Amino acid sequence: MLPRPVPDFNRAIHGLLGLPFDAVDLAGACDAVRASVARRTRLVLVTPNTNFVVAALENPAFRESMLRAGLSTLDGMVLLWLARLVGIPLPERVTGADLFVALQDGDRSLPPVKVFIFGGPDGVARLAQLKVNAKAQGVEVVGSLSPGYGPVDHLGRDEILAQINASGADFLVISLGAIKGHEWIEAVAGALTPSVISHLGAVVNYEAGTVRRAPRGFQVLGLEWLWRMTQEPALWRRYSRDGVRLVRLVATRLVPYRWFLMRHRDRLLGDGPAPTLRTHTEPGVRVVLQLEGAWTDSTSQGLRDGLRRAAQCGVPVSVDLAMATYIDSAVVGLLMLLRGHLGTQGLGLTIHAASPTVRRILRYHCAEYLLDSATVAPFGDIAAARERTKAPLAG
């Protein structure tokens, strides 16, 4: 069994609309997957899109599962454009489908990544297995299972987990619906042996050929959602609801944030003291980090080191931002990582006395939840799932 490691606080991470995103391209994401497989270390990969953003705003437990991922790639041209609107340097869209195809096209001289496909409609996972193995060189699907529908505890039965582990898979691909899929990962990841675990949703349907992926032109223009509705008409309700919510977020968070940066960023970076980090440890009680001055990605190495040390102490962490005059999206992303890690241990992150400017920036990032010291209960293990849910979650 592979435990989740302490987050890599040297990741090129940025906060956007309440979630962390890695500034990684497709090649970098493939390298991260292969490295995890080679080293036998756990990597939970998430690919947030607009639906994930909206779901995370409404479902704190789902949001926390995003914060705990080891790699978070941006899936969606619209989100990429919005990141660029506010100057967040995310290089490109990296979808689960593109990642899976890139892995299949891997170097023949390297051992193939062994994949297990779990979920999807009856028979679709098996069909995807056959089609992938008939064409791929960098991937070998060593097992598949369509478990049907039901609550998380039913889908995480011992015999199911044993079948996945016995396959010898390196990479577990899941298709259960976004919320249920990530609840399932949170519930059973500790009992699984594959190094890489990811809910890739429609990828299983694409590989099986039961759903056609949008042509490249639709993808580049940010219209993949429109194509998917022609393939799966039932999605129109979800897309329309998500679209309305996203427009509101753009109008109330991102456009004001863009205006704020244009008017105030240079002044905030030029005035005031140099970025300074002070650390105070109360053994067995908490670690206190006090930030002073303006903090950006380019000046964040000392903060990254401090967050890593604090995360390893096994106690709650308190961050004092009263004297912080500015933080950028990279610092917001780092605070998200720390909160996610502490949550896995039942520990809290408390941000207190944040300056008015910092509070404003957190709001623009939909990250006000970082100011809430209450620990959000994770999805938990199967025993907890049995108590919490007796019916399927909507995906």
N, C-alpha and C positions, 0 to 999 in steps of 0.2 A: 504494500500500500504506500502511496506517495503523499506525504503531507504538503500543504501549501507553504512555500517559503515566505520569508519576510520580503515585502515588496522591494523591487529595485528602484530606489529613489534617484538613481541616475538616469532613469528613463526620460526620454523626450516626451513629456506628458503635458497636456493642456486641458483646462476645463472649458466646456462649452455647453450651454443650456442644461446645466445640472449634472453632466456626466464627464468623466475623463476620457480623453482620446490620445492615443499615441501618434506622434508625428513620424509615421513609418510608411514607406512605400510597399508595393507588392513584394518586391524582392526581399526587403527587410523582414516582412511578416513571414515569408517562406523560410528564411534563415532562422528565425526565432522558433518556428515549429520544428525544423530539423535539428536545431541545437538541443531543444528540450528532449526530443526522442533519443539523440545520441548520448545525452548525459543522464537520461532516466530521471529527469526532474519534472515536477508537476507544472503544467501551464494550462490555465483556464483561459481560453480565447473567447472574446465577445466581439460582435460586429454591430454596434448600435446604429440604427437608422431612425427615421422620424418617428416610427411607431414606438421604438424603445424610449426615445426622449419623452414622448407623451405618457407612456406607461410608467416611466420612472417618476414623473411629477405626481402621478396619482397613487402609486404603490411604493411606499418607502422600502419594504423588504426587497422588492425587485430592484430598486435603485441601489440598495446596499450590495446586492450581488454583482452589479456592474462595477462598483468601487473596488471589489475584491479580485477582479480579473487580473491575470498576469500580462495580458495584451488586449488592447481595445482599439480596433481599427474602425475607421469611419466608413459607413456603408450608406452612400446616398449623395448624389451630385448636389442636391439642394443644400444639405448640411455643409458640404465642402464650400459652396459659394458663400454661405452665411459665415463660416469661419474666416474666409478671406475678407468679408465685409468689415470685420472687427480686428483684422490683422493677426489672426491666429495662424501660425505657419504649419498647417497640415498639408503635406505634399500632394496627396492624391487620394481618391476614393479606393478603398481596399475592401471589396465585398467577399463574403464567404464563398460565393460561387467562383469568383476569379482566383481566390486563394486555392481552392480545391483543384481547379483546372491546372494552375501553375505547378502544384505538387505532382500532379499526374505527368506533367511534361518534364519531370526531373531527369537528372543525369543517370544514364544507364549504368555507369560505373559504380554508383552508390546503391546500397541496399534499399529496396522500396520501403516506403512508410506503410506499415501494416495498419489497416483501417477496419473498424467495426462500425456498421451503420445500425442505428437504433431508432425506431419510430417510423412515422409515416403511415399511410393507409395500408391495409392488408395486402401483402405481396409486393409493395413498391420497393421496400428496402432490398428484398432479394433480387428484384429486377435490376435495381441500380448496381448491386454487387456484380451481377453477370455482365452488364454493359461496361462498367468501369474496368473489370479484369480483362475484357476483350480488347481494350484499346490502350490502357495506361502502361507507362513504363516506370514512373516514379512512385506509384501507389499500388498496393495489393489489398483488396478487400478480403479479409480473412474470416468475416462472419457478418451476419445480418439478422435482425429480428424486428418484426412488426408486432408489438405487444398488445395492440388494440387500445382501448380507451378505459379510463378509470382514474381513481385518485392516485396521488403520488406514491402512497405506501404500497398500493397494488402493483404499480409499475417498478417499484424498487425491491421486489421480493428477492430473497436470497438466491433462488435458482436462476433468476435473470442476471444478477450480478455475477454469479459463478460462471454462467455461460460467456459473458463478456470477458471476464478475466482469463478463462481457459483458452480463449482464442489467441492469446498472445498479442493482441492489438497494441499498437503504439498510439493510435489516434482514434478517439471515440467521437463519431459524428452523430448528433442527436437531432431528431425532428419531432417535437411534441407540441409545438406552439410556444411562443416566446416566454410567457410567464411560467407556464407549467414546466417547460424545459429547463429553465434556470432554477426553478424550485427543486426539480429532480436532481440537478447537478449539485446544488447546495446540500441536499439531503444525503446523497450517496457517494459523493466524490471521495470521501475518506476510505471507502471500502473498495475502490476501483484501482486497477493496476495500470491502465493506459496512461502514458505521460501527458498527452494533450487531450483535453476535453472541450468540446465546443458544440453549442446549439446552432446549426447552420440551416435549419428550417427548409426553405424551398430547394436547397441544393440537392436533396435526395430526389425530389420530383424532377428536377432538371436532368439529373444523371440517369434516372429511369426513363426519361422521355415522356412522362405523363403530362408534363407542363413544359411548354416551350419558353425559353428565356427571351427577353426582348432583344431585337436587333441592336447592333452597336450604336446606330444613330439615335435610337430612343434613349439608350443609356447616357450618351454624351450630352444630350439635351435635357437630361433630368426628367424624362418622361417614362421611365421604366414602370412606374406605378400605373400609368395609363394602359400600357401593354398588358400588364398583369391582370388588370380588370377585364380585358377581353378574353383572357385565358381562364380566369377565376372570378366570375361576376359577383360572387358573394362578398368579395373584398371591398366593394364600393362603399359600404357603410363605414368600414374601418378607415379607409383612405379619406373619405369626406370629413369624418370626425377629426382625424389627425391633421388634415390640412387646415381646418378652421382653427384648431388650437395652435398650430405652428404660426399661422398668420398673426395671431394675437401676440405670440411670443416675440416675433420679429418687430411688431409695432411697439410693444411695451418694454422690451428688454434690449434687443440688438440695435435697433435704430437709435434709441437714446444712448446706448453704450458707444456707438460710433461717434455720435455728436460729442459726448463727454471726452473721448480720446482726442478728438480733433481740437477741442478747446482747452483741455487741461493737462494732457499727458506730459508734454514737454516741460511745462512749469513744475509739475509735481516731481518729475525726475531731476530737474535742475536745482530745486530749492531743498533746503533741509539737510540733515546729517547724512553721512554715508550709511549704507545698510549695515546694521550691527545686530548680531545674535548673542543673547545672553541665556545661559542654561543654568537652571537650579534644580537639583534633584533632592527630593524628600524620600529617602530610602523606604521602599515598601509602601509608599503612599501615592506619589505622583512625580512626574517630570514637568517642569515649567519652562517653556521657551518664550523669551521676550524678544520681539522684533522691533527694531527702530529704523526709521528711514524708508526709502523707496526700494522695493524688491522686485527684480525682474529675472527672467530666464538667464540673462548674461551675468547676473551677480548672485546666482542662487546656490553655488556650490557649497558654501558654508551651511546654508539652510538644509540642503540635501543631506549633508553629513550629520547634522544635528537631528534631523527627523529619523534617519536610520538608527542612530544610537538610541533615541527615545523609544522607537518601535521595539527594540530588543530588550527593554527593561522589564516588560511584563507588568506594568502599572499604567493607570490612566495618564493621559497627557493633557496639559493645559497650555494653550497658546495665547499669549498676551499681545494684542495688536493695537493697544492704545496709542503707541508712539509710531506705528507704521503709517507712513504718508501715502503709500501706493503699493499695490500688488498687481501683477499681471496674470494672464491666463495660466502660465506655467506654475506659478506659486499656488493658484487656486487648485490646479490639478494635483499638486503635491499634497495639499491638505486633504483632498478627496482620497488619495491613496492611504494616507495615515489613518483617516477615519475608517476606511474599509478594513484595514488590517486590525485595528484595535477592536472593531466590531466582531471579528472572528473569535476573539478571546473574551468577549463579554465586557470589554473595557471601553471607557468613554473618552471622547475627544471634546474638550471644552475650549471654546474660543470666547474669551471674555474681554470686555473693555475695548472692543474694536472701534477704531476711529470712524467718524462719519463717512469719510471717503472710502474706507475699506468696506464698510457696510453697504455702501452704494454699489461698489464694484461686485460684491458677492451677489447682490440682487440682480445686477445685469447678467450674471452668469447662472441665474436660477439656482444659486448655491446658498440661499439663506439657511438651509437646513444645517449647514456647518456651524451656525450660531446656536443651534439647539443641542444642549449637552446630553439630552436623553439618549440612551443607547437603544437603537432600533434592533428588535429581536430579529436575528437572521432566519431564513427559511428553516434551518435546523436539520436534524437528522430524521430518519424514518419514524422513530418512536414519537417524536414531536409532531411529525406530519400526520400520523394516525389520529392524534388528538385534535389537530387543528382542522383537518379537512376530511370529509366523508364523500365528497363528490368531485368530479373533475373541475379543474380551473379552466377558465376561458383562455384560449391561446391567442 
